[in-house]
Amino acid sequence: MPHSDREAEMNARRLRPSQKVALLGSVAAELGKRYGFPEIDMYLREFAIETPISFNDYNETDYARYTMMRGIDDATLIEMAQDLELPLPAGGAHLSPPSIWQNSQDFRLFISHIAEEKEKAMRLKDCLQPYAIAAFVAHEDIEPTQEWELEIRRALNAMDAFLSIHTRGFANSVWTQQEVGFAVARDVKIISLDMGELPDGFLSKHQALARRKRPAEEIAREVDIVLANDDRTYPRLAEAKQARNPVPKGFDKDVDDEIPF
C-alpha cells in the first residue's frame, strides 16, 4: 500500500475505549505467548514504544500490556494487531464516517448504483433530503483528494440502511455486488429499487420497490415510509427527524425536473 494511502487509512481509525482495552489485551497476550522479554522490547521499539529498563515482577503478557498502555495511539495498536494477524473490532467501528455524515444527525442511507446511472442516484438523494435522510452517493460525495475505496468502506460501515438501484447492468458490476455483500453481512435494512432489472442473489428474497414510471419524489416518500415501518430503522429515523424539526411534508417541489429518473 502506498505511504499516502496507508497514512490516510491509519488516520481514519478510531477505537471506542472498551474496544481499545480489549484489543490491547489481545495484542499483549499474543506477544506474551510468542516472545520473551528481550524480543517484546525489540518488537515494541519497532513501533516507537519506549520500554522500561526493569521487568519488575511482571510476566511477559503483563509487561507488554502495561508498557503499551502508556499512551499508545489507536492507529499503532491496530497496526500491531494486523501484524500479529489478530481480529480487529467487529463492524468496522475503527473507521470514522465519511465526511458527508460527520457533522449531520440525519439518517444515513447508502445508495448503491452503477456509475452510468449516477444521475438517478443523485436525483433520489435530493428528494430524500426533506425526510432527514442523508444519502451517500459515491460518485457525488467523495472529494477528489480522498482515497476512493476507503471512503466507500467508511460509508458502508456507518450506514443505517442500504438502498440498491437496480438499473440494467447492476448485477454485472463488481462494485455494486461487493456493496450488496457488505450490507447483507452487516444485516442492515436493505431496500431494492427495480428500475429495469430484478434483484438477484441475496437480494432476491427482498420485495423490491417497483418504479412504475413514478417520479423520484414519490419513490423518496415510499422509502421514508418503509424505513419508518421497520423496527431496525424507525428509532434512528425518528431521532433524525426530531433533530431536523420541522420536516417538510409532501413532495419537494423545487427539485430540478431536468435531472433524469
C-alpha positions in Angstrom: 0.0 0.0 0.0 1.5 3.4 -0.9 2.5 5.5 2.1 -0.2 8.2 1.5 -2.9 5.6 1.3 -1.7 3.8 4.4 -1.4 7.1 6.3 -5.0 8.1 5.2 -6.3 4.7 6.5 -4.5 4.9 9.7 -5.7 8.5 10.4 -9.3 7.3 9.8 -9.2 4.7 12.5 -10.8 5.3 15.9 -11.5 2.8 18.7 -14.0 3.2 21.4 -12.4 2.9 24.9 -13.8 -0.6 25.5 -12.6 -1.7 22.1 -9.1 -0.3 22.8 -8.8 -2.0 26.1 -9.9 -5.3 24.6 -7.6 -5.1 21.6 -4.7 -4.0 23.8 -5.2 -7.2 25.9 -5.3 -9.4 22.8 -2.1 -7.9 21.5 -0.3 -8.2 24.9 -1.5 -11.8 25.3 -0.2 -12.7 21.8 3.2 -11.1 22.5 3.5 -12.9 25.8 2.7 -16.2 24.0 5.2 -15.7 21.2 8.2 -13.9 22.8 10.3 -13.4 25.9 11.2 -10.1 27.5 14.0 -9.1 25.1 12.0 -9.9 22.0 9.0 -8.0 23.3 11.2 -5.0 23.9 12.6 -5.3 20.3 9.0 -5.6 18.9 7.6 -2.6 20.8 10.5 -0.4 19.8 9.8 -1.1 16.2 6.6 0.8 16.8 8.4 3.7 18.6 7.2 2.5 22.1 9.8 3.1 24.8 10.3 0.2 27.1 11.4 0.3 30.8 14.8 -0.9 31.9 13.4 -3.2 34.6 11.0 -6.1 34.0 9.9 -5.9 37.7 7.7 -8.8 38.7 5.6 -8.9 35.5 5.1 -11.9 33.3 5.6 -11.4 29.6 1.9 -10.6 28.9 1.5 -8.1 31.7 4.8 -6.5 30.8 3.6 -5.9 27.2 0.2 -4.7 28.4 1.4 -2.2 30.9 4.2 -0.9 28.6 1.7 -0.4 25.7 -0.8 1.3 28.0 1.4 4.4 28.4 -0.2 6.5 25.6 -0.3 4.2 22.6 -2.5 5.6 19.9 -5.3 3.8 18.1 -3.6 3.6 14.7 -0.4 2.0 16.2 -2.4 -0.5 18.2 -4.4 -1.5 15.1 -1.3 -1.8 13.0 0.3 -4.1 15.7 -2.9 -6.3 15.7 -2.8 -6.6 12.0 0.9 -7.5 12.0 0.1 -10.2 14.6 -2.8 -11.3 12.5 -5.3 -10.7 15.3 -9.0 -9.9 14.5 -10.0 -6.2 14.7 -13.2 -5.0 16.4 -16.3 -6.2 14.5 -18.4 -3.9 12.4 -15.7 -1.6 11.2 -16.0 0.6 14.3 -12.4 1.7 13.9 -13.4 3.6 10.7 -14.8 7.1 11.0 -17.9 8.0 8.9 -17.4 9.7 5.5 -17.1 13.5 5.6 -20.7 13.9 4.3 -22.1 12.3 7.5 -19.6 13.6 10.1 -21.5 16.8 11.0 -25.0 15.6 10.4 -27.7 13.9 12.6 -29.7 12.8 9.6 -30.5 9.2 8.9 -27.6 7.6 6.9 -28.6 5.8 3.7 -26.1 4.2 1.4 -27.3 4.2 -2.3 -25.6 1.6 -4.4 -25.7 2.2 -8.2 -23.7 1.7 -11.3 -21.5 4.6 -12.5 -23.5 5.1 -15.6 -26.7 5.9 -13.6 -25.3 8.3 -11.1 -27.7 11.0 -12.1 -30.6 8.8 -10.9 -28.9 8.2 -7.6 -28.3 11.9 -7.2 -31.9 12.8 -8.0 -33.2 10.4 -5.4 -30.7 11.7 -2.9 -32.1 15.2 -3.4 -35.6 14.0 -2.9 -34.8 12.1 0.3 -33.2 15.2 1.9 -36.5 16.7 3.2 -37.2 13.5 5.1 -34.0 13.9 7.2 -32.4 11.1 5.2 -28.8 11.8 4.1 -28.0 9.6 1.2 -24.4 8.7 0.3 -23.8 8.6 -3.5 -20.2 7.6 -4.1 -19.7 9.4 -7.4 -21.0 12.6 -5.8 -19.9 12.5 -2.2 -16.3 11.5 -2.3 -13.9 14.5 -2.5 -11.2 14.2 -5.2 -8.4 14.3 -2.5 -9.9 11.4 -0.5 -9.0 7.8 -1.2 -11.9 6.2 -3.1 -12.1 2.7 -1.6 -11.6 3.8 2.0 -14.3 6.4 1.8 -16.8 3.8 0.4 -15.8 1.5 3.3 -16.4 4.3 5.7 -19.9 4.8 4.4 -20.7 1.1 4.4 -19.5 0.8 8.0 -21.5 3.8 9.1 -24.8 3.4 7.2 -28.1 3.0 8.9 -29.7 1.3 5.9 -28.9 0.3 2.3 -30.7 1.1 -1.0 -29.8 -0.5 -4.3 -30.9 1.0 -7.6 -31.3 -2.0 -10.0 -30.9 -0.5 -13.4 -29.7 -2.7 -16.2 -26.2 -3.9 -15.6 -26.3 -3.6 -11.8 -25.9 -7.4 -11.3 -22.8 -7.4 -13.5 -20.9 -4.7 -11.6 -18.2 -5.9 -9.3 -18.5 -2.8 -7.1 -22.3 -3.0 -6.6 -22.1 -6.7 -5.8 -19.4 -6.1 -3.2 -21.6 -3.3 -1.6 -24.6 -5.6 -1.5 -22.5 -8.3 0.2 -21.3 -5.8 2.8 -24.9 -4.8 3.5 -26.0 -8.4 3.8 -23.1 -9.3 6.1 -23.9 -6.3 8.4 -27.6 -7.3 8.4 -28.8 -3.7 7.9 -32.2 -2.8 6.4 -32.0 -3.3 2.6 -34.3 -1.6 0.1 -34.1 -2.7 -3.5 -35.5 -0.5 -6.3 -36.4 -2.2 -9.5 -35.6 0.1 -12.4 -35.3 -2.4 -15.2 -33.5 -5.3 -13.5 -34.9 -7.6 -10.8 -32.7 -8.1 -7.7 -30.9 -11.4 -7.7 -28.7 -13.4 -5.3 -29.1 -12.5 -1.6 -31.4 -9.6 -2.6 -33.9 -11.8 -4.5 -35.7 -12.6 -1.2 -36.4 -8.9 -0.6 -39.6 -7.5 -2.1 -38.3 -4.8 -4.5 -39.9 -1.4 -4.8 -41.4 -1.0 -8.3 -40.6 2.1 -10.3 -43.9 2.1 -12.3 -42.8 5.4 -14.0 -43.2 7.2 -10.7 -41.1 10.4 -10.2 -38.2 10.4 -7.7 -40.4 12.4 -5.2 -42.8 9.5 -4.9 -40.1 6.9 -4.6 -38.5 9.0 -1.8 -41.7 9.2 0.1 -42.1 5.4 -0.2 -38.6 4.9 1.0 -39.4 7.1 4.0 -42.5 5.0 4.8 -40.5 1.7 4.5 -37.9 2.9 6.9 -40.4 4.3 9.3 -42.2 0.9 9.5 -39.1 -1.2 10.1 -38.1 -1.9 13.7 -34.4 -1.7 12.8 -34.6 1.8 11.2 -37.5 3.6 12.9 -35.7 4.7 16.0 -32.8 6.3 14.1 -35.1 7.9 11.5 -37.4 9.3 14.2 -34.3 10.7 16.0 -33.1 12.3 12.8 -36.5 13.9 12.1 -36.8 15.3 15.6 -33.3 16.9 15.3 -34.4 18.4 11.9 -37.8 19.6 13.2 -39.8 20.6 11.3 -39.6 18.2 8.4 -41.4 19.3 5.3 -44.5 17.4 4.4 -45.3 16.1 1.0 -43.0 16.4 -2.0 -40.2 18.9 -2.6 -41.5 21.0 -5.5 -38.2 22.7 -6.0 -36.3 19.6 -7.2 -34.8 20.1 -10.7 -37.0 18.2 -13.1 -34.3 18.3 -15.7 -32.4 15.5 -13.9 -33.5 12.2 -15.4 -35.0 9.5 -13.3 
